[in-house]
Amino acid sequence: MSAKGAGGHRETASLAGIRRAFEESVGTVIAVYAGDATLIDRMASLVAATVARGRTVFFCGNGGSAAQAQHFAAELAVRYVVDRPAIPSVALNADTAILTAVGNDYGFERVFARQIESLGRRGDLLVAMSTSGSSPNVIAAVKAAKELGLKVIGFTGARGRAFARRCDLALVVPATATARIQEAHLLVGHLLCERAEAVAKGRARPRRAPATRGRL
């Protein structure tokens, strides 16, 4: 016999699956907060320091993490909650011409590292996301970033502890299910965006050059 749900109704198998997913997700997020709140604050401070210096924040990942990379880059470049100066940010998985060129000429493992070599400068920051911690192209990007003097924040799951050690700071979500890991990454990523935006809000807007009238 199926158990009764919170509303007193008999719970179907599909509702039980929904409840289980919510319980797992909430439990994972609570575990991250309990174990890593101080780490997350340090990560946010590193992002804030990068933004305060006017440097670029790069993001990379594959699949769902690629979508999150674009999500976070957009939050910084455009806005998260409030109107403020734009923050230099790049999702390294977003340019299909570069991805296919590098993949064709150098191999898929180099698609992010090559862009770091092209655009990255000492003082910039790479946020590298790999739920498994074993993505060769993300690992290569971390290596390239470190060689060029970029700081690196890693996002991974329970199997990615070796990957985490490659980074300056890394969140290791205590879960093995990709969905649960990415849900926690999304929340923490939003916290980093919030801290970055607070810094950017306090920065003066660049002055626009006066419009030129008439012919030059």
N, C-alpha and C positions, 0 to 999 in steps of 0.2 A: 504494500500500500504506500502511495506517495505521501511525503510529509506535507504539513500545512506551511504555507508561506507566511510572510509578515502580515498580510491582510486577512489571514484566517482561511483563505481558500486552499484547496488541495493543489499542491505544486506538481505541474507536469514535468516530464523529463527535460523539455526545452527550457522551462523556467528555472529548473534546478541548475542547468548549465549556465544560464545567465547569472544566477546568484553566485555560483562558484567562481565565475570570471571576475565579478565585482569583488568578492572576498579576497581572491588572490591578488588583484590589482591594489586594493586598499592595503592589504597586508604587506605587499612589497614596498609601497610608498612609505608606510609607517616604519618599516625596517630600515629603509634608506635614511629617513630622518633621524631615527634613534642612533644609528651607527655613524652617520656621515654629515651631520649638520655643520660641524666645525670645518670639515673638508669643503663642503659646498660654499661656505662663507669665504674660505681662502680662494676657491676657484672664482667666485664672483669678484673678489678683490683684485685678482690678476686680470680679469676682463676689464674691470673699471680702470686699472692703471694703464692698460693698453689704450683704452679709449681716451683717457686724459692726455696721453702723449700724442694723440691724433694718428695712431698707427692702425694698421689693418688687421681685422679678425677674419681668418680663413676657416671654412668648415669643409669637411669631407666625410663621405660614407657611401655605402652601397644599399640599393633597395630602399627599404623603409627609412634607413638612416640617411640615404641620399635625399629623400623627401624632407626629412627633418633638417638637414643641412641647408636646403633652400629656404625652408620655413624660418630658421633662425637668422639667416643672412638677410632675408626680407624684413624681419622685425627690426634689425639694426639699421639697415640702409634707409628704410622708410619711417616706420614708427612702431613702437610696441603698444603704448597707451597714450602718451602725450605728444604734442607737437614740439619738436626740438631740432637742432642741427643734425644732419645726416651723419651716420657713423660708417666709415669705410669698412665694407664687409664683402666677402666673396664666397660663394658656394662653388667649390672646385669641380663638382659633378654636373654643373648646369650648362656648360658650353659644349654642345654636341660636336661642333667642328674640331675643337681641340681634343676632346675625348677620342674621337675616331681617328684623328691624325696620329696622336700619341699611341693609341692602341695598335694602329696599323704599322707604324714605323718602329716602335720600341717595345710594344707589348702592353697588355692591359695592366700589368703590375705597375707601370710607370705613369698612369694617367693623372694621378694627383701629384706625385713627386716632381714631375716635369714642370707643372704649373707653379709649384712652390719655388723651384729653381728660377723660374721666369719672373715671378712677382714678389716673392717673399724677401723681406729685409730684416736685419737684426732689430729686435724690438717689436716685431709683429707677433701675432699669436695664431696658432693653429688649434682648432677644436676638432679632434679626430674621433669618429664614432664607428665602433665595430662591436656589435652585440656578442659575437663569438670571440673576438680578440685575435682572430687568425686570418683576417683579410689581408692578403699580400700587398694590395695597392695602398691600403691605409697604413700598414706598417712601413712601407717604403716612403710614404709622405711624412711620417713622423721622423724617420731617419734623415730625410732631406732637410726638414725643418730644423732639427737639432744641429745639423752641420752648418746651417746658415745663421744660427744664433736666434732662432725664433723660440719662444716658449710654447709648450704643448700641453693642452688639456685633453685628457682621454675620457671617453664614455664607453663602457663595456658591461659585460655580464659576468656571472660567477665563473665562467670558464676562461675569462680574459685577464687573469692576474699577471701573467707574463707580459701581456701587452701593456697593462697598467704601469708596470715597472719601467717601460720605455719612455713614459711621459713625465713631465714635471709634476703634474697633479692629475689624478684620475679617479673617476667615480666607477666603482665596481658594484653594480646592482646585484644583490644576493638572490638571483633567480636564473633559471636556465631557459625558460620559455621566452622566445623572442618578443612576443607581444607585451608581456609583463615588463621586460627590460626596457623596451622602447617607450612604454607609458611613463616609466620613471624618468627616463631621459628627457621626455617632453617637459615634464614639470620642472626638473632642474634646469633645463635649457631656458625656460621662461624666467626663472629666477636670475640667471646670468644676464638675460636681456633687460630685466628690470633694473639691475644694478648699473648696467652700461648706460641705460637711458637716463638714470638719475645724474650720472656724470655729464652726459652730453647736454642735458637740459641746462646745466650751469655754465656751459661754454658759450661764448659770444658767437653770434651768427657771422659768417664771412660777408663782408660788404660786396654788393654787386657793383660792377663798373657802370658808370652812367651811360645811358643810351646815347648813341651818336646820331645826330640829325644831319640830314643833307648828304650829299655825296662826299666820299673821301677822295 
